[in-house]
Structures are given as structure tokens and as C-alpha cells.
Amino acid sequence: MIEFVDECRREWRRLGVADPIANEMAADLTADLEEAEAEGGSAEDVLGSSLFDPPRFAADWADARGVTGTTKPVDPAAPPLRGRHGWYRPAAVVAVSTVGFLMALTAGAAVVARHSSAVAAPVRAILTVPGSTRLVGPFPFGLPGRYAVGAPFAVRGPGPVGMLVVALVFAGVVGLGVGVLSWWHWTRRGAGRRLS
Amino acid sequence: MAVPDGRRSQLLRGVLDLCLLAVMGEGPAYGYEMTKRLRARGLSIVGEGSIYPLLGRLERDGLVETRREASNGGPPRKYYRLSPSGKRALDAGVDEWEATRDAIDGVLDLAKAEVAP
């Protein structure tokens, strides 16, 4: 009798039944079984054929009462979603996206606020070749290709502040992109490969 | 022909909830007490499933009300009694059972007449 009730408790724990409810059901069951035994009866008088399958009985009773917890049995055939991609954590996704967004926002604000050659020069350095030419447009007369530009576009070399801002912008954009891709991939896969 | 015990289980499964509501009509009772009341009226659940899941469903459906109270000096037990909607469900279920039983008796009486020597 004790083993039967203990098996039921284990099943209720596995099903996420709240402890007070599980304790109540166990107490009622124990009291009924003890009364049957005291009257010369058997556990089968109380449980019927359920006596021979404690987990099934416990699950049926908890399900009928609607007291199973949010934890549902997992399909053992399905690979665990988060175990296969250990880096795949919603919290990390949110953190990366937030950091990336803040970095991009900060760098962008710095660019707008300063708007000086110390900032502009490194940006142009990426888009130009050393000297006084640049690779792409605007295209005079509709023709692409190299052409001479004026002195203001001559590259002296970016300062440390400018390089920092460029690095922040780049890192922010990359971080934001990683976060967005991760969130998209995670929501697309779905949160549950579990039994309903 | 199907095993008689299998048929009995299927028949009982369809009306056991009505039987539990009916014995509750005599007064509040806990689980094992209801089993004893059924047995006193000739209905044994030995070999059948337990009544606890069924009681849980009746409670969840609002057909019974429950409360915990001491039982004959023993530990507190969960007592079940009919709710107003449970009383209505019992009355409707009894009418449905009697109509079905009469119809089946009509068919089986014919078979008995044919089988009789």
C-alpha cells in the first residue's frame, strides 16, 4: 500500500502537480486504503484494476482533476532544442540585440554630434584609396570609374577617436544583426517540440 | 463472442458517473465510502478501474462539491456531495438510462423469445 502511494507521488511530481494537491490526494488515498484493510478488505476493493498500474492511475486522476503542472512530457524521440545549439538562449539573444542596438545608437549619436574631420576622415578612408581619388560615384557624365577629386578628400589617416567610433558602429551593426538573426531563427523553429 | 467481462466493463464505464452521483444523493461521502455504498447495492468495482479519476472529473465539471472534514475521528477526508447542476445531470441521466434500457430490453426480449426452447 505504501509503495503504491509512493509511486503515485513520484508520478505526480513528474507531472508537475503542486505539492499541496499531491499531499491531499495521497492523504485521501492512504486513508481509504487503510480503512479497507481495517475492515478486512483489500487494496483492490478501493482501486479496482488500477491497483496494478500506479503511474497510470496517478496520471489519470491528476489529469481528470486538471492539476497537472505546465511541465509536459517531452517526446523522447525529439532532439532537445536548446541542447543541440548551446549558444541558443533567448536571454543571450535579447542581450546581444540590446548591446548591439545601444552601441550602434551611441556611435551614431557621436557621429552626428561631432561631425568633424576627425570623424569624417576615417569614414572616407574606408571609401577612398590613399591619395586624392575615390572608387565610386558620384559619376560625372554617367560614367563610373576613377576620377580625381579635390583636396578636401585627401586622406591624412584617421584619429583614435574616429577609429573608435567606426569600430563601435561596426560592432553595433554586427551585434544587432546577430541578435535579429538569432531571434528570427529561434521563433521560426518554435519553442515546443513537446507532446501536447 | 466478446468476453463478457469486457462488455460489463464497457457498460459500466458508460453509467458509473451516474451511479456515483446517485449514491452521493444519499448524503456526502468520501471515495471509499462511495465504493461501499455501490457494493451494498450489488455493484462491485473489483476488476474495474478506480473511481477517483471519475470523481475528479465530476468535480472539475462542477457536478459535485467537495469539502474536507474529519471522518469518524480519523484524519480529514475529502467529502463529495451533489451540486445543483449535479442533481440536474443525475435526473437527466436517469431518464436517458431508462429510455435506453427499455429500448434495449425490447430488442433483447425478442432475441430471448427466439432462443427459448
Boltz contact constraints between the chains, C-beta under 6 A:
constraints:
  - contact:
      token1: [A, 28]
      token2: [B, 78]
      max_distance: 6.0
  - contact:
      token1: [A, 31]
      token2: [B, 75]
      max_distance: 6.0
  - contact:
      token1: [A, 31]
      token2: [B, 77]
      max_distance: 6.0
  - contact:
      token1: [A, 32]
      token2: [B, 31]
      max_distance: 6.0
  - contact:
      token1: [A, 32]
      token2: [B, 32]
      max_distance: 6.0
  - contact:
      token1: [A, 35]
      token2: [B, 32]
      max_distance: 6.0
  - contact:
      token1: [A, 44]
      token2: [B, 46]
      max_distance: 6.0
  - contact:
      token1: [A, 46]
      token2: [B, 32]
      max_distance: 6.0
  - contact:
      token1: [A, 47]
      token2: [B, 50]
      max_distance: 6.0
  - contact:
      token1: [A, 48]
      token2: [B, 45]
      max_distance: 6.0
  - contact:
      token1: [A, 48]
      token2: [B, 48]
      max_distance: 6.0
  - contact:
      token1: [A, 48]
      token2: [B, 49]
      max_distance: 6.0
  - contact:
      token1: [A, 48]
      token2: [B, 50]
      max_distance: 6.0
  - contact:
      token1: [A, 49]
      token2: [B, 47]
      max_distance: 6.0
  - contact:
      token1: [A, 49]
      token2: [B, 49]
      max_distance: 6.0
  - contact:
      token1: [A, 50]
      token2: [B, 49]
      max_distance: 6.0
  - contact:
      token1: [A, 50]
      token2: [B, 50]
      max_distance: 6.0
  - contact:
      token1: [A, 57]
      token2: [B, 50]
      max_distance: 6.0
  - contact:
      token1: [A, 60]
      token2: [B, 53]
      max_distance: 6.0
  - contact:
      token1: [A, 61]
      token2: [B, 52]
      max_distance: 6.0
  - contact:
      token1: [A, 61]
      token2: [B, 53]
      max_distance: 6.0
  - contact:
      token1: [A, 61]
      token2: [B, 56]
      max_distance: 6.0
  - contact:
      token1: [A, 64]
      token2: [B, 53]
      max_distance: 6.0
  - contact:
      token1: [A, 64]
      token2: [B, 56]
      max_distance: 6.0
  - contact:
      token1: [A, 64]
      token2: [B, 57]
      max_distance: 6.0
  - contact:
      token1: [A, 65]
      token2: [B, 56]
      max_distance: 6.0
  - contact:
      token1: [A, 66]
      token2: [B, 60]
      max_distance: 6.0
